[in-house]
């Protein structure tokens, strides 16, 4: 290749990268704008949900120097009621900006832009730039991604953390594959860097949303049966070791404060009972805590959790078929195309939700077929979706719980659009690795 042609190619490449950056920045600005437009208008509803009130209480206690503590309906001291990630972030915002609700909405809107960028990177890694831009646009405009940036819940924070975890995991797989990119250069990456990144990002995710502790074991089971098992298991073990080291401070703190190294929170028992107790309908209804208060009022935090765990297990053993019968209701709520809550039944909300649901589900189904030739990457995209679905087949169902995993479906939809646009080579591991 001549010097002139090399220079021309270099200029074209630089121009292409500049256009990509401008387009991605525009989608990120759109994401922030949509979230601010909705969030600042309904600022008085930032803490209207029950869990939001809990997070505000925890954040205020942190700001006031009382630590990660709260009291429940019976006046019982709770010191491991929730994971510390979101309360700490909320406390930092409330402390830095004089308890401004607008500051929380702005921060969560900016996180929406981070999710857009990560969705682009993950989509590009899996199936090229077109897939990345489709995933980024869907994240930017998804009604549920927008809505959960406007309420004080962990979903807005969990979404970019899950995206970062899966992106690192996919790149760890690419380090194993080591295929050339479109210019013929090797895409092999350092064998340890991306698994370490996956472990750290997963730890941050668990600090915000503890149910994702179930994700590494699921990925580990897949690694056992995958081709290149030895390499995959080594990388998986490194990621898990980093995850455990990162979570150790929480376990040590709980051991010191509570006398027990609680792995996640002391809310596991009551959450399980919400899903399997005799009052269970598939949706959350915590009134049973008040109804059973006479039996639990004297119990401390750990005993309270143990009480509901035992009660839940007794229900499962006594009425397994009733609980199995609740699964379709729970999953229909989790994967509902329209809002579950009465507050979301306005025609605008229902139609917006439906319009976003169609490309997500239809695109993901086609993307599933397209990506069958990339089984390792496909498994990493599908694993969080399967995990959340299985968990909430047991616990209660709600659209809220699928919000962090929606971008995985958007990436699959992006792969489908890229396939339609460019053809079957999109599904080729070697051609598209590392793009």
C-alpha positions, 0 to 999 in steps of 0.5 A: 500500500502506498503512502498516499493510500495509507494517508487516505485510509487513515483520514477516512478512519479518523472521520468515521470514528469522529462520526461515530463519537458524534452520533453516540454523543447525540444518543447520550444527550437524548437519553439525558434529556428524556430522563430530565424532562420526565424526572424534573416534572414529577420531582415530588414522586421521587420517593413515592414508592415504599422502597424509595422511602426506605432508601431515603431513611437509610441515606439520611441516617448516613448523612446524620452520622448514624450509619446504615441503620433504620427502624422497621414498622415495629420500631426494630433496629435494622442494620443489614436491611438493604445492601449499602451501595445505593444508600451510600450513593444517595447519601452522597448526593443528598449531602453534597447538594443540600438534600436536593431531589433534583440532584438525584434525578440529574445524577440518575439521568446522567447514569442513563447516558452511561448505560447508553454508552455501555450498551453501544460498546456491548452491542459493537463487541457482539455484532458490530457498530449497527448493533451497538447503535440500535442497542444504545438507541433502545436504552435511550428511549425505553419508557422503563429505562426512562421511568426508573431514572426518575424514582429512588430505586436501585434499578437505574444504578443496577443497569449500567453495572450489569452492562459493565459486568457483561461487557467485561465478561464478553471481552474475557471470552474474546481474549480466549477466542483471540480472533482477528478484526476486519483489518487482520489484527489480533484481538487477543487481550490480556488474559487477566484484565477483563475477568478482574473487571467483570468481578469488580463490576459484579461486586458493585452490582451486588452491592446495589442489587443482591439478587445478582449474586445468583449470576456467577454460579449460573455462568459457572455452570455454563463454563463447565460445559463450554468448549475451551472449558479449562480457559473459561473456568480459569477466567471465571474463577478469577472473576469470582475470587475478585467478587468475593474479595470485594464483598468481604468488607460487607460480610466482615461488617455484618459479622462485627455489627450483627454477630453473623456474616450475612451474605446479602441482607436480612430481608431474604426471609420476608421477601421469600414469604412475600412470594410463597406465603398463603397470602401470595398472589404473584404481586408484592403485598407486605401487609402480612408483616403487620398481621403477624406482628404479635408473633414477631415483635420480640424478635431481633433482626436476625431472628426475624429473618430466620422466622420468615425463612422457616415459615417460607420453607414450610409453605413450600413443603406443604403446598408445592403445587399452589406455589408452582401455580403462581409461577405464570402469574409472576412471570406475566407480571415480570414480562408484562407489555404494559404497567402492572400498577394502577397508577400506570394505566393511563392510555399514554403509558400503556401505549408507550410501553407496548410500542417499546415492548414489541421491538425488544421481544421480537428483536431479541427472539430474532437476535437469539437465532442470529447469535447462535453461531456465537454461543459464548457471547450469546450465553453471557447475554442470556444468562442475566435474563434467565437468572432474573426470570428464575428468581422471580418465578419464586419471588414476586413478579414486577416489571421493575425487576426486568429493567436491568436486564432489558439492555441484554435484549436490546443488544440481541435486537441490535444484532438482529437489525445488523444481520438484516442490514449487513447479512449473515456475516454478522453472526460470525465469531471471527469477523466480528470479534473485538469490533 
